């Protein structure tokens, strides 16, 4: 079994060497690394070019966005499975080994994923990611929207996809979209295959966390959600699948409502609550969001900060 690891690189020179090093340190060694530099303005691509390992391929292209870069990598992939790794994330040394083991044990699964953890935005991760976590039995996911409604299950850097399955869908990553372009692919694939999910956090996700922000406040459904909602109306979706998608979309609408509250757009928040009411009105979260709509923004932000700290401690 061979993995093609696709790294879309854009202005991440300060991180890319550690990211690639985390792949080269894997206990499972049958892989190729395809780094697609998307017109970076820093020296990240030159740093990759200086790394001497025959498994690394560097491809340079004009800036076209992360979806175009990933799609280019998919075109070049020669492995049986494709794994994605963002240019500022990292893998624990046994990540690919665990993925390969679960794929072999569950051959019907066309996707394999692991848990992840948020890590502060600093360099020097590699030593802290070297420890091995206890192994739990993997979970088989046949209903991704329902599973995701409980908690975000994986992200792009903690997922591998069967190459034949991925190349059978059209399009791959939708060019030009900047929110949910990866979720679009994962949810479409999950409608056709089982996901084997290893709950251990085997991937470090370098991103500023802290809950919702201004960028999550939308006036209309992002394209990937609108397409998911429309697909669920097709005849081949079962009643259970339709309900699962409706519930997931409603959960996202509640997220957008809360993000709107944080920037004082109460009318937009109420509109999201209205749209989600038929599915989510029986959900305690819907009523909490309604109450937040009439709460001073300063108090809402204090509540969100407290909740973020509480979740971080629990995790």
C-alpha positions in Angstrom: 0.0 0.0 0.0 1.4 3.4 -1.0 0.2 6.8 0.2 0.5 10.0 -1.9 0.7 12.9 0.5 -0.5 16.2 -1.0 0.7 19.4 0.7 -0.7 22.6 -0.7 1.9 25.3 0.1 1.3 29.1 0.2 3.4 31.5 2.2 4.1 29.0 5.1 7.9 29.1 4.9 8.2 29.2 8.7 6.4 25.9 9.1 6.9 23.8 6.0 10.2 22.2 7.0 8.7 20.9 10.3 5.6 19.7 8.4 7.6 17.7 5.9 9.9 16.5 8.6 6.9 15.0 10.4 6.2 12.9 7.3 9.8 11.8 6.8 9.7 10.6 10.5 6.8 8.2 9.8 7.2 4.6 10.9 5.3 3.6 7.7 7.6 4.6 4.9 5.8 3.6 1.6 4.8 7.1 0.5 5.5 10.0 -1.9 5.1 13.6 -0.9 3.7 16.0 -3.5 4.2 19.6 -2.5 2.3 22.0 -4.7 3.5 25.5 -4.2 0.6 27.8 -5.1 2.6 30.9 -6.1 4.1 31.6 -2.7 5.8 35.0 -2.2 8.2 33.7 0.5 10.9 31.1 0.3 8.9 28.1 1.4 9.2 26.3 -2.0 13.0 26.8 -2.0 13.2 25.3 1.5 11.3 22.2 0.2 13.6 22.0 -2.8 16.6 21.9 -0.5 15.3 18.9 1.4 17.1 15.8 0.0 14.7 12.8 -0.2 13.7 11.0 -3.4 10.1 10.7 -2.1 9.6 14.5 -2.2 8.2 16.1 -5.4 7.9 19.9 -5.6 5.6 21.4 -8.2 5.3 25.1 -8.7 2.2 26.8 -10.1 0.7 30.3 -10.4 -1.5 31.2 -7.5 -4.9 29.7 -8.0 -6.1 28.9 -4.4 -5.9 25.9 -2.2 -8.5 23.9 -4.2 -6.6 24.3 -7.4 -3.3 23.3 -5.6 -4.9 20.2 -4.1 -6.5 19.2 -7.4 -3.2 19.5 -9.1 -1.7 17.2 -6.5 -4.5 14.6 -7.0 -3.8 14.6 -10.8 -0.1 13.7 -10.0 -0.8 11.1 -7.3 0.5 7.6 -7.9 -0.4 6.0 -4.6 -3.3 3.7 -3.8 -4.4 6.2 -1.1 -4.2 9.9 -1.0 -3.6 11.8 2.3 -3.7 15.5 2.7 -1.5 17.6 5.0 -1.7 21.3 5.3 1.6 23.1 5.2 1.5 24.2 8.8 0.1 21.0 10.4 2.0 17.9 11.6 1.6 14.1 12.0 2.7 12.0 14.9 5.3 9.4 13.8 2.8 6.5 13.7 0.0 8.3 11.9 0.4 6.5 8.5 1.1 3.2 10.3 -2.3 3.5 12.1 -4.1 4.5 8.9 -2.6 1.6 6.9 -3.5 -0.8 9.7 -7.1 0.3 9.8 -7.4 0.3 6.0 -6.2 -3.2 5.9 -8.6 -4.4 8.6 -11.6 -2.6 7.0 -11.2 -3.0 3.3 -14.8 -1.8 2.6 -14.0 1.6 3.9 -13.0 4.1 1.3 -11.9 6.8 3.7 -9.8 6.6 6.9 -9.4 9.3 9.5 -8.0 10.0 12.9 -8.6 12.5 15.6 -6.6 15.7 16.0 -5.7 18.4 18.5 -5.3 22.1 18.3 -1.8 23.3 18.9 -0.5 26.8 19.6 0.9 28.8 16.7 4.6 28.3 17.4 7.4 26.4 15.8 9.1 23.4 17.5 6.3 20.8 17.5 8.2 17.8 16.3 9.6 16.7 19.7 6.2 17.1 21.4 4.4 15.0 18.8 6.7 12.0 19.2 4.9 10.2 22.0 2.6 7.3 21.2 -1.0 7.5 22.4 -3.0 4.5 23.6 -4.9 2.7 20.9 -8.7 2.4 21.0 -10.9 0.4 18.7 -11.7 2.4 15.5 -15.2 3.6 14.8 -17.0 2.9 11.5 -19.0 5.9 10.3 -21.8 5.3 7.8 -23.7 8.6 8.6 -21.2 11.4 8.6 -23.7 14.3 9.1 -25.1 12.8 12.2 -21.6 12.0 13.6 -20.4 15.5 12.8 -23.4 17.0 14.5 -22.1 15.4 17.8 -18.6 16.9 17.3 -16.2 17.7 14.4 -14.7 14.3 13.7 -11.6 14.9 11.5 -10.2 17.6 9.3 -8.3 17.6 6.0 -4.9 16.8 7.5 -6.2 13.8 9.4 -7.9 12.1 6.5 -6.8 9.6 3.8 -9.0 8.7 0.8 -8.8 5.7 -1.6 -7.4 7.2 -4.8 -9.8 5.3 -7.1 -12.7 6.5 -5.1 -11.6 10.1 -5.0 -10.8 10.3 -8.7 -14.3 8.9 -9.4 -16.1 12.0 -8.1 -16.4 15.2 -10.1 -15.4 17.9 -9.2 -12.8 17.3 -6.6 -12.1 20.5 -4.5 -14.4 23.3 -5.9 -12.1 26.1 -7.1 -12.7 29.6 -5.9 -14.5 28.6 -2.7 -12.8 29.5 0.6 -15.1 28.1 3.2 -16.1 24.4 3.4 -14.4 23.5 0.1 -12.8 20.5 1.8 -16.0 19.5 3.6 -17.8 19.5 0.3 -15.5 16.6 -0.9 -15.6 14.7 2.4 -19.4 14.7 2.7 -19.9 13.8 -1.0 -17.6 10.8 -0.6 -19.2 9.8 2.7 -22.5 9.4 0.9 -20.9 6.5 -1.0 -18.6 4.8 1.5 -17.9 3.9 5.1 -15.2 5.9 7.0 -12.9 4.1 9.5 -12.2 6.6 12.2 -9.4 6.2 14.8 -10.3 8.6 17.7 -6.8 9.2 18.9 -5.4 12.6 18.2 -2.6 11.7 15.8 -2.4 15.1 14.0 -1.4 18.5 15.3 -3.7 21.3 13.9 -1.9 24.6 14.1 -4.7 27.1 14.1 -6.0 29.8 16.3 -9.0 28.4 18.2 -11.4 30.1 20.4 -14.8 29.6 18.9 -16.8 31.5 16.4 -15.6 34.7 14.7 -16.7 37.4 12.3 -15.7 35.2 9.3 -18.3 32.6 10.3 -21.2 35.1 10.0 -22.9 34.4 6.7 -26.0 35.9 5.1 -26.7 32.8 3.0 -25.8 29.1 3.2 -22.2 28.5 2.0 -22.2 26.7 -1.3 -21.2 23.3 0.1 -24.1 23.3 2.5 -26.6 24.4 -0.2 -25.3 21.6 -2.4 -25.6 19.1 0.4 -29.2 20.2 1.1 -30.1 19.9 -2.5 -28.6 16.4 -2.9 -30.6 15.2 0.1 -33.8 16.0 -2.0 -32.8 13.4 -4.6 -34.9 10.2 -4.8 -32.0 7.8 -3.9 -31.6 9.4 -0.4 -33.3 7.4 2.3 -35.6 9.1 4.8 -32.9 8.6 7.4 -30.3 10.2 5.2 -32.6 13.2 4.5 -33.2 13.7 8.2 -29.4 13.4 8.9 -28.6 16.1 6.4 -31.4 18.4 7.6 -30.2 18.2 11.1 -26.6 18.9 10.1 -27.6 21.9 8.1 -29.7 23.2 11.0 -26.7 22.8 13.3 -24.6 24.9 11.0 -27.3 27.5 10.8 -27.2 27.8 14.6 -23.4 28.4 14.3 -24.0 31.2 11.8 -26.7 32.7 14.1 -24.2 32.8 17.0 -21.5 34.3 14.8 -23.9 37.0 13.7 -24.8 37.7 17.3 -21.2 38.3 18.2 -20.9 41.2 15.6 -24.3 42.7 16.6 -26.3 41.4 13.6 -29.3 40.3 15.5 -31.6 40.4 12.5 -29.4 38.0 10.6 -29.2 35.8 13.7 -33.0 35.7 13.9 -33.2 34.8 10.3 -30.9 31.8 10.8 -33.0 30.7 13.7 -36.2 31.0 11.7 -34.6 28.9 8.9 -33.5 26.2 11.3 -36.6 26.1 13.4 -38.5 23.3 11.7 -35.6 20.9 12.4 -33.8 22.4 15.5 -36.5 24.1 17.6 -36.7 21.0 19.9 -32.9 21.3 20.4 -31.7 23.0 23.6 -29.0 24.7 21.6 -31.7 26.5 19.5 -33.3 28.0 22.6 -30.0 29.0 24.0 -29.1 30.8 20.7 -32.5 32.5 20.8 -31.7 33.8 24.3 -28.3 35.0 23.2 -29.9 37.0 20.5 -31.4 39.3 23.1 -28.3 39.4 25.3 -25.8 42.3 25.2 -22.9 41.4 22.9 -20.3 42.0 25.6 -21.9 39.3 27.8 -22.2 36.9 24.8 -18.5 37.3 24.2 -17.7 36.6 27.9 -19.9 33.5 27.7 -18.1 32.3 24.6 -14.7 32.8 26.1 -15.7 30.9 29.2 -17.2 28.1 27.1 -14.1 27.8 25.0 -11.9 27.5 28.1 -14.2 24.9 29.6 -14.2 22.8 26.4 -10.4 23.1 26.1 -10.0 21.9 29.7 -12.4 19.0 29.1 -10.6 18.0 25.9 
